[in-house]
Amino acid sequence: MVFNWFRRQFGNKEESTEENLPQTPAVEPEEKVTEESKEEESTTVADDYLSWAKAAYKNIQKQQQPSEEATPEEGTESPEVSAVQESEAQPETEEASIAAGEILVESEAIPKTETESEVVEVTDVTEVVTETESEAVESAIATPAFGIATPALGIPSPEVEASITDTESEVAEVTQPEIEVTEVESEAVESAIATPALGIPSPEVETSITDTESEVAEVTQPDIEVTEEILAVPLSTEAETQTEVPVTEIPESTVPIWARKADREERLKRLEATAVEISTTEPVKIAEQSVAPAIEITEDEEEEDIPDVNIDEGFLWSAKVLASQGRNPDDVSAEEINWLKRLREGLGKTRRGLVNQLKGIVGQGPLNKAAVMEIEALLLQADVGVEATDYIIKTLEAKISDEVLPSTQAIAYLKQILRDLLDKPCEKYYTSNFFPEKNTLNIWLMTGVNGVGKTTTIGKLAHLANKSGYSCLIGAADTFRAAAVEQVRVWGERSGTEVIANPGKNTDPAAVVFDAIAAAQSRNTELLLVDTAGRLQNKKNLMEELAKIRRIVDKKAPNAKVESLLVLDATLGQNGLRQAEVFAEAAKLSGVVLTKLDGTAKGGVALAVVQQLGLPIRFIGAGEGIEDLRPFSSYEFVEALLSG
Ligand SMILES: Nc1nc2c(ncn2[C@@H]2O[C@H](COP(=O)(O)OP(=O)(O)OP(=O)(O)O)[C@@H](O)[C@H]2O)c(=O)[nH]1
C-alpha cells in the first residue's frame, strides 16, 4: 500500500479531497499533551507509548514481510506468482534449460528473469518433466491463454516469444523448431518460451498487444492435430479454446531431429501447416498478470529497500511523538520512525545548546522573572530571532503572572508556545495541510538563492511524490546559471523523474516553464516541480522573471493548483531571512522549505522565519540524502528541538 508522505498516512491514491484529510497531526495531540502535562509531561501517553511502540514495531515487521517473501500485493493470482518463483528456483526447470541447451548448441543460457530491464524470460519448457512444473512455468510465461497444450518430456511444444513494451507486446513468431530466443528490444517485458521440438513441428503464434487492447495478430495456420503420444498439459485455465500441439513422431534416436539438416525443411513445412489460430485478448492479460508480479517483487526488493528498525532509544522517542499525535500504531511506517530519528539527531546541536540550559533554568524552581530572562537569552542565541523571542517571552510572562508555573510544567508550556507560533500562519492565510491534489496538475515553483539546497530539495520532493503515488515532472527553468540544469538533471535521475529542460544558452526560463507545463498536461502529471533562478543581476530582474513565470503558469495552466515555495538554508540563521524578504516580495509565496537543519545550532531560525515572514514552513531538510526531507510538523519539530 502506498504511504502518502504529504498526507502522512497510508491510503489509496484516490483519497485526495481535503475533507478526507486528517487534522494536522500537531493540533489535537498538542492540546491533549498540554492538558495532560499540567501534572507531568504527557503522563497518559508516557504510560501507553511503550505498548504503542510494541504494536508499531510489530506492524513495521509485518510491512517488511511481504517484500521479503515477495508476495504479490494485488491483481495477481498467487498461484501464478509462486509459479514464477518456483520456475526460477526449481532445479528441474534449470535442468530443462540445460537439456534444451544441449539441443540448441548455439543458444546461450538465457536467464529466466531479467529483473533490471523488467524482462521476464522463461525458456526451454520442453524439458519440464512433470505436469506441475510445466504448469508452473507455463503460467509464468502466460501461454495458458493461448490454449496451447504443452507437451512434456521430449515432446515438441510451440515456441512462443512474447514481449510487452509500454505500448505493445508481441508474441514473436516461431519459425523453427530450434530454440531461438531473440531478445526483444529493451524496456520490454519479454516472455519467451523456446521449446525445442525433437523433430516435431511447433505452431507459430504471433501476438501483439497495445495499451488498451490485445490481440493475437496473426495465426497463420489453423488446427493442430494432436496425437495420443502428446502429454498435453493445458496451459490455461482461462482460455476458452485449447489447442494441443501436434506430434507426428518421436524419434528414437537420441540425436535431436532438428539437428539433422535433411529433416529441417520438412519440419518447417509441417510447422507452417500446423500453425494455430488463436483469437482472444485474454492471453495478453494473463501475460501481463503473470509477468507483473515478478516485476513488482523485483521493484520492491530493489527500490523499496525498507530500512531496518530496531527498538532503540530513538525508536521509543519516535513512537512517543507519533503516539502523542494520535497516530495509530498500525498506520506507521519504518521510514516515519527513521525520519523522526534523523530529525532529532539533526536538531541535536540546537537542542543541546537549548535544552540543557533550559533544564538548568526551570529546574531551579517555579518559573520566575529572572528565569524568563535567561530563557530569552537562550532563544536569541539559538537564532530564534528578536521578534519570535519577544513573542515567546511575552506569552510566557503572561502565563507566570496568572499562575505559578511549576518547573515540571515550564518546558511543556514553552513547547506549546513554540508550536502555536509555528502554526500561526495557518490560522488565517494558509492551509495547514500542504500536499499535491490527486488527479490534478499541481505546479510548485521553487525559489531561493543559489546554494541553499534548492536543487536538492526538488530532487527530494520528486522522490517523495513518486513514492507517495503521484506522477511527477521537473521543469529546469533556472537557465541563468549554466550548471543549474545539469544539477537538476542529476537529481531527476536520482529520483527517477523526467526533467524538462532547454539546453540552449540564455534560454528564456518562461519558455521552459511553458514546455514543462505542456509536457505535464499531455502526460497527466500530478506534480510539476519548477526550478527557478536563484540569483539575477538585481532584485528588479529577479522580481520580473518570477512574475513572468507566474503569468505563464496562470495562462497556460489556469486550472492548476499553483504553489510557490521558498527554500531557505537554516545554517544561515538570521542572515537567510534578509534574502527571504526579497523573494517574499517577488513571488506570491505559499511557504518555506527549511534545509540543512542537521549540523546547525541555529535550528531556532524556523521560529524566526514564521514570525518575521508570516509564512508557514512546509518541508524541512535534515541531511543530504534523498530521504532527508519531509513535510513539516510543528509538533515533531518542537519535540525534536526540546526533548532532551
Ligand atoms: N547537510 C545538509 N546539506 C544539504 C541539505 N540540503 C542540501 N544540502 C547540500 O547543500 C549543497 C547545495 O545544495 P544545492 O541543492 O545544490 O543548492 P542550490 O540551492 O540548488 O544551489 P545551486 O546548486 O548553487 O543552484 C549541496 O552540497 C547539498 O548536498 C540538507 O538538508 N542538509
PDBQT file of the ligand as one rigid body, heavy atoms in Angstrom, charges set to zero:
ROOT
HETATM    1  N1  LIG A 701      23.588  18.878   5.469  1.00  0.00    +0.000 N 
HETATM    2  C1  LIG A 701      22.686  19.186   4.544  1.00  0.00    +0.000 A 
HETATM    3  N2  LIG A 701      23.106  19.561   3.334  1.00  0.00    +0.000 NA
HETATM    4  C2  LIG A 701      22.172  19.873   2.403  1.00  0.00    +0.000 A 
HETATM    5  C3  LIG A 701      20.786  19.808   2.661  1.00  0.00    +0.000 A 
HETATM    6  N3  LIG A 701      20.126  20.201   1.527  1.00  0.00    +0.000 NA
HETATM    7  C4  LIG A 701      21.073  20.463   0.617  1.00  0.00    +0.000 A 
HETATM    8  N4  LIG A 701      22.309  20.279   1.117  1.00  0.00    +0.000 N 
HETATM    9  C5  LIG A 701      23.593  20.473   0.471  1.00  0.00    +0.000 C 
HETATM   10  O1  LIG A 701      23.751  21.832   0.124  1.00  0.00    +0.000 OA
HETATM   11  C6  LIG A 701      24.542  21.961  -1.034  1.00  0.00    +0.000 C 
HETATM   12  C7  LIG A 701      23.852  22.874  -2.033  1.00  0.00    +0.000 C 
HETATM   13  O2  LIG A 701      22.687  22.239  -2.444  1.00  0.00    +0.000 OA
HETATM   14  P1  LIG A 701      22.007  22.519  -3.865  1.00  0.00    +0.000 P 
HETATM   15  O3  LIG A 701      20.768  21.744  -3.912  1.00  0.00    +0.000 OA
HETATM   16  O4  LIG A 701      22.982  22.334  -4.963  1.00  0.00    +0.000 OA
HETATM   17  O5  LIG A 701      21.707  24.039  -3.692  1.00  0.00    +0.000 OA
HETATM   18  P2  LIG A 701      21.030  25.028  -4.726  1.00  0.00    +0.000 P 
HETATM   19  O6  LIG A 701      20.211  25.944  -3.929  1.00  0.00    +0.000 OA
HETATM   20  O7  LIG A 701      20.380  24.307  -5.825  1.00  0.00    +0.000 OA
HETATM   21  O8  LIG A 701      22.272  25.817  -5.216  1.00  0.00    +0.000 OA
HETATM   22  P3  LIG A 701      22.967  25.781  -6.605  1.00  0.00    +0.000 P 
HETATM   23  O9  LIG A 701      23.252  24.355  -6.873  1.00  0.00    +0.000 OA
HETATM   24  O10 LIG A 701      24.175  26.606  -6.405  1.00  0.00    +0.000 OA
HETATM   25  O11 LIG A 701      21.966  26.378  -7.519  1.00  0.00    +0.000 OA
HETATM   26  C8  LIG A 701      24.756  20.560  -1.539  1.00  0.00    +0.000 C 
HETATM   27  O12 LIG A 701      26.027  20.133  -1.155  1.00  0.00    +0.000 OA
HETATM   28  C9  LIG A 701      23.710  19.734  -0.820  1.00  0.00    +0.000 C 
HETATM   29  O13 LIG A 701      24.088  18.416  -0.614  1.00  0.00    +0.000 OA
HETATM   30  C10 LIG A 701      20.377  19.408   3.977  1.00  0.00    +0.000 A 
HETATM   31  O14 LIG A 701      19.189  19.345   4.331  1.00  0.00    +0.000 OA
HETATM   32  N5  LIG A 701      21.369  19.102   4.870  1.00  0.00    +0.000 N 
ENDROOT
TORSDOF 0
